[in-house]
């Protein structure tokens, strides 16, 4: 199946099905990305491809441990400094198709 026909097939599916498909594909791509990342880190003398050069960069950053700060100062004292934000997330779950009466299992 060509990429174009896969895209056409995806577009004919319900958006809930499509988002699950896309997430599954992203997961596979992320796994492959991690494999490639680990290979590049293990081979720092071989970072130049045919069209792209990879560069390794080590960096660090400091982050505030919110749980530790609350445990030390107390929730009440920090309440005025805490900022709340909202996000909308979408979870997907496989659905079980009901069997038609002709396909139902017989006791």
N, C-alpha and C positions, 0 to 999 in steps of 0.2 A: 504494500500500500504506500503510495507516495505521500509526502508531507502535505500536499495540497488536498488530497482526498481525506487524510486524517482531519485536517482543519474543517473541511466541509462536513464530515461526520460529526465532529464535536459541535459545530454550530446548530445541528439539528437536534441536539440533546437539550434537556431542560437546564437552565443555569445552575441549579443545585448539583446536577450530575457533572456539568462542565467544571465547576469549581473543584469538585473532588478529583476529577481527572487531572486538572492543572496542578493541584497540590501534590498528587502522586508523582507527576512528571518532575516537578520542582525538587521533590525529595530525592529522586534518582539523580538529578543533576547535581544536587548538593553533595551527595555521597561521592560522585565522580570528582567533583571539585576538591573535596577533602583528600581523596586518593592522590590527585595531581599535586595538591599543595604539599602533602607529606613527601612526595617524591622530590619536588623542587627543594624543599628544606634539606633533605638528605643528600642532595647533589648540588651544593652551592657553586661548583665550578662548571655546571652545565645548565645555564639559565637562558641561553639564546636559541630561539627557534628559527623557523624560516621567515616569519612575519612579525614575531613579537619577542621582546626581551623581558624576562621577569626580573624583578629586583626585590631582594629580601630587605625588610626593614624591621628592626626590633624596637618597640616602643613600650613605654609603661605609663600608667596614669593612676592617679589617686581618686578613689571614690569614697563617698561618705557611707558608712554602714548604718543605715537608718535604724535597724533593729537595736544595734548596740547603743546608739545615741539615745533612743527612747528608753532603753533599759537603764542607762546611766542617769539621765536627767528627768525621766518620767514623761508619760504621754501628755499629761495636763500642761506642763511647762512648755512643751514643744508645739502644742496644738495651733497656736497662732502662726507658726512658721510652716506648717504643712499645707501644701497646695493639692487640691483634689482635681483630677481631670477625668473625663469619661471617654471611653472608646467603644466602638461597636465592633464586635467580633462575630464571625460566622463559623460555626462548627458543622461538620458534615458527618453523617452516620449512614452506613448502608441500611437499606430497608429490605425487609423480607417480603417478597411478593406473595400474596395469598394464592394458594393453589386453587385452580378452577375445580368445580365439583367433579368433573370427569377425571381429574388427575389426583384427587384427594386420596390419601392412603386409606385402605380398607382395613378395618380391625381384624 
